[in-house]
Amino acid sequence: RPLTTVPTDKRLTKSTSNKVVAGVCAGLADYFDLDPTIVRVAYVLISLISAAFPGLLVYIILMFVMPDH
């Protein structure tokens, strides 16, 4: 039996309605159907555990790479 895939219109974009800094965490939360607050708290905790610099660098890169809505 052949497997079929269901096309989705899901795209990873920055959020325009729930952004605090640049909409990156809210965009990730929208994409994964999570609460934006949970994604923000997880981002801060991961950044602190990794000595903050890599987390800040990843956020800045995503800020420029992720498209707007």
DACOR-V790773 format. One record per residue. N is the residue number from 1. SS is DSSP state (H for helix, E for strand, - for the rest). PSI is psi in radians with two decimals (NA if undefined). OMEGA is omega in whole degrees, 0 to 359 (NA if undefined). Layout:
# DACOR-V790773
n = {N | N}
ss = {SS | SS}
psi = {PSI | PSI}
omega = {OMEGA | OMEGA}
This chain:
# DACOR-V790773
n = {1 | 2 | 3 | 4 | 5 | 6 | 7 | 8 | 9 | 10 | 11 | 12 | 13 | 14 | 15 | 16 | 17 | 18 | 19 | 20 | 21 | 22 | 23 | 24 | 25 | 26 | 27 | 28 | 29 | 30 | 31 | 32 | 33 | 34 | 35 | 36 | 37 | 38 | 39 | 40 | 41 | 42 | 43 | 44 | 45 | 46 | 47 | 48 | 49 | 50 | 51 | 52 | 53 | 54 | 55 | 56 | 57 | 58 | 59 | 60 | 61 | 62 | 63 | 64 | 65 | 66 | 67 | 68 | 69}
ss = {- | - | - | - | - | - | - | - | - | - | - | - | E | - | - | - | - | - | - | - | - | - | - | H | H | H | H | H | H | H | H | - | - | - | - | H | H | H | H | H | H | H | H | H | H | H | H | H | H | - | - | - | H | H | H | H | H | H | H | H | H | H | H | H | H | - | E | - | -}
psi = {2.21 | 2.48 | 2.41 | 2.61 | 2.55 | 2.09 | 2.44 | 2.66 | 0.33 | 2.15 | 2.54 | 1.88 | 2.81 | 2.55 | 2.45 | -0.35 | -0.41 | 0.73 | 2.52 | -0.91 | -1.21 | -0.01 | 0.16 | -0.92 | -0.70 | -0.61 | -0.72 | -0.70 | -0.72 | -0.74 | -0.72 | 0.15 | 0.87 | 2.92 | 2.26 | -0.56 | -0.69 | -0.72 | -0.71 | -0.78 | -0.75 | -0.70 | -0.79 | -0.77 | -0.76 | -0.68 | -0.72 | -0.67 | -0.61 | 0.42 | 0.46 | -0.67 | -0.89 | -0.66 | -0.72 | -0.71 | -0.75 | -0.72 | -0.78 | -0.72 | -0.80 | -0.56 | -0.62 | -0.44 | -0.68 | 2.28 | 2.73 | 2.90 | NA}
omega = {181 | 177 | 178 | 177 | 178 | 180 | 179 | 177 | 183 | 178 | 177 | 179 | 175 | 179 | 176 | 184 | 187 | 183 | 177 | 178 | 181 | 179 | 183 | 182 | 178 | 176 | 176 | 179 | 178 | 182 | 182 | 180 | 179 | 175 | 181 | 180 | 179 | 179 | 179 | 179 | 179 | 179 | 180 | 180 | 179 | 179 | 180 | 179 | 181 | 177 | 171 | 185 | 180 | 179 | 178 | 179 | 179 | 180 | 180 | 178 | 180 | 180 | 181 | 185 | 182 | 179 | 173 | 178 | NA}
